[in-house]
Amino acid sequence: MVAHPLKVVLLDLDGTLTESAPGILASVRKTFEAIEMPVPDEHELQQFIGPAIVDSLKRNHVPEDKMPLAVDTYRSYYSDRPAFDDPNEPGAKVPGKLVNVMYPGIIDQLRRLRSSGYYLAIATCKPEYQAIPICEHFHLSEEVDGIYGASRDMTRLNKDQVIRYAFESIGFDESVGDVAIMVGDRWTDVDGANAVGIASIGCNWGYANPGELKEHGVTMTIDAVDDLSTATDSLFSSISRSGKDDTRNKADKVLTEQE
C-alpha cells in the first residue's frame, strides 16, 4: 500500500543509472553474426541503447523470417551466456547484462530522493525479467520502490506502455493529486513522458545524440549525476506552481531559464 498523493520519479536504467553500452553492443554484434548479416557501424550500434530490441532490429532491416532467431540470440547473449569479460571482476565471464557499471554518485542521489519523500520506480524498455536481475546485482532494487519493464511476449514494448504499466501497478491516480516525472537519457524516455502527459529530465551523461533530447521536447536537461536530486526538486516545484495542464508552457520556461 502507498500513501497518496504521490510524487513519482520514473527512472530509465541504461544510460541513466548504469553505463551499459558495452554489454548491449557486444550482444548485438553476436546477434548479427548469428543471422549472417553485416554488423552495423558504430554510430548505428549506439542507437540500440534505449529502444526495444525489436524496433532496433527492424530499423536495421532485419527481415521478418530472421527476426525470431535475432531476438532469441540477443536475449541469450545478453541474459544468459557468460561470453564476455566482467568489468567488475577481472578474469570472470558474464552475460551482456553484467558488462555494465553503475554511474558514480547514482546511489547517493537515489537515497537523497527517497529521503525527500519521492516514490522511485525504474521504468525501462528492457524486458522486466532482464531488468530485475541487473537491479539486484547492482543493489539498485534496494534503493527504489518498484521495477517495471517491457514484457517478454513483446506486447508491452515502448516507454509510454511501460509508464502506463508502472502507473497501474503503483495505483497512480491524478485525481487525488499524484504527480510524476520521467528521468532518462534518450528520445524514447522523452517521447514516453510526452505521450502520457508528464514532464521529463534528460540526462546528458547518457547515450543521446547531440540535440536529440531537446528535439523531442524534453522539459529540462542536466549534465551531471550530482544534479539529479536538485533538478527533481526544481521540476516538481515548477509543476506545482504552473499546474499539470500547463506542462508545455512549463517546459518552455524551464528550458529558457537553463539556456
N, C-alpha and C positions, 0 to 999 in steps of 0.2 A: 504494500500500500504506500502511496505517495501523497504528500500534503499539497493541496493547491492553494493559491496559484503557483505555478512552476515557472522558473526561468531556466530554460533548457539550452545547453550548449552542445550542439551536434558536432562531432569531430571526425573528419576524414582520417584514414590510417596512413596509407602510403604517401610519402612526401609531405606529411603534416606532423605525424607523431614519430614515424620511423623512416630512415633512409633505405628504401627497399629496392631501388633500381637494379643493383647487381643481380639479385636473385630472380627478379621478374625477367630481365633481359636474357639471362643465361637459359631460363626455361623456354623463352620464346625462340631462341636460336635452336635449341634441341627440337622444338616443335616443327620448325620449317625444314630442318634436316630430315625429320621423320616423314613428312609429307612430300619430300623431294621437290621443294620449291626454293628459290633463292632467298636467303636471309635478307630482310630489309636493311637499308643503310642506317647509320647511327641516328640520324635525325628522326627517321620514321620509327625506329625501335623505341625512342624516348616517348613517342605518342601512345605506346602500350600502357604507360603508367597512368592510371586513373579510370579510363573507361572499362566496361566489361570486356573480357577476353573475346567473346563472340563478335562484338562490334569492331574491335581492332582487327580481328582476322578478316572480317568482311571488307573492311576498309583497304586491306592489302590483297584483295581479290582472291582469297582462298575459295575455291569452288565448293558448292554445296555437298558434292559427293566426297570431298576430303574433310569437311568440317567436323564430323564426329571423331575421326582419328586425330585431327588437330587439337580439339578441345580435350580429349582424353589424354593425349601426350603432354600437353601443357599442364593439366591438373596433376598428372602423375609425377612429373619432374618437380613441379612447384610444391606439391603437398607431401609426397611420399618418398621418392627416390633419393637416397643420400649420395648425390652425384657431384656435389660442389664443395669447395673448401669453406669451412666455417670461419668467418672473420672474427668471431669472438673466442674461438678455441683452436689455435693453430694445430694442424695435423688431423683434425676431425673432418668428417664428411657429413653434409647435411642436405636436405632438400632445399629448393629455391627459397621457400618461405622464410628460412632462417639465415640466408645470406643477406643479412639485414642488421642494422644497428639503430639504436634509439638516438634521436637528436638530443644533444646535451641540453639540459635545462627543462625538458618537457615534463618530467615527473614533478619537479618543483612547481611549475605553472599549473598543472592539474590539481595539485594539492591546494594551491592558493585559490583556485576557482571553487573547489568544493568547500573550502573553509568559508568562502563568501556566500555560500548558500545555493550555488548553481547545481542543477541536475546535469551530470555529464553523461553523454551517450555517444559511443562510436557508431558512425553511420558510414559504411563503406560499400563500394560496388564489388568488392571481393566477396566470394561466397562465404556465408557465415561459418560454415564448417572449416574453412581455411582461416578466417579471421580470429576465431576464438582461441585456437592453439597458439597463434602468434602473440596475442594479447596475454595469454597465460605465461608464455615463455619469457616475455619481457616484463612481466608483473604489471602490465597495464590494466588487467582485469581487476586488480585491487584498487585502482585509482579512479575508476569510472563506475557509473551506476547501471550501465547496460551496454551490450554489444550487439549491433544489428547490421546485417549484411544481405547480399544477394542470395537467392535461393539456389539450391543445387540443380533443380529442374529448369532453371532459367526463365521461370515465369515472373520473377522479380529481379530485374537486371539494372535498371537505370537509377540514378541517385534520387530522383523525385519519388520513385517507387519505394526505395529503401527508407527515405524520410517518412513517408506515409505509414509504412510498416512500423517504424520506430514509434511514431506518434500513437498508433493504435495500441501497440504493446505497452507503452507508458500510461495510456489513458489521457493523453494530451487533449485539453479542452479549452479552446479560446474563449468560450462563453463564460468561464469562471476566471478569466484573466491570465491564462497560461500564455507565455511568450517564448519564442525560440529563435536562435540564430544558427547558421551553418559556418563552420570553420574548415577551410580546405585549401588546396594548392592548385587545382585545375579547373578548367571551364565546366567540367561535369558537376563540381560542387556548386558553382555559381548558378548554373542552369537549373540544378535541382532545387536550390533555395528559391530562385525566382518562380519556378513552377508551382511551388506551394505557398508563395507569398510571404517568405521570411527574409530577413536581412542576412548578409554574409560578410565574413572576414577572409581575405585572401592572404595566404602565407607565401611570401616571396622567396623563402628558402627552399621551396619545393621544386616541382618539375614543370611549371607552366612555361610556355613560350613567351618571349617578350611581348608585352601588351595584351596578352590573352585574357587576363582576369578583368581588366577594365573594359575590353571589347565586349565581354559577356555581361557587363553590368554589375560587377562586384560592388558591395556597399562601401567597403574600405579595405585597404591592404596594410600589412605590417612586414617589416624587414627582418626582425629578429625574434627568436623564440621568447626571449625575456619580455617582449612587448605584449604577449598574448593576454595575460590577465588584465592589464591596464586597458587594452583596446576593447576587451569584452565588457568591462565596466562602462567604458565610454559609449559603446554602441547601445547597450541596454538603457543607459540614461537617455540617449538620443531618441530611442524608440518610445520611452515613457513620456518624453516631452512632446514629441510630434504625433504620437498615436499610430496604431497598427495600420490604419488605412492610408497613411501618408508615407509609406515606405519609399516610393520612388523619389519624392522630394527630399526625404531624409538622406537617401543615398547620395543624391547630387550635392547636398550640403556638406556631408562628411568628406566626400572626395575633394570638394573645393577647398575645405579647410586644410586638408593634407597637402594639396598642391601649393 
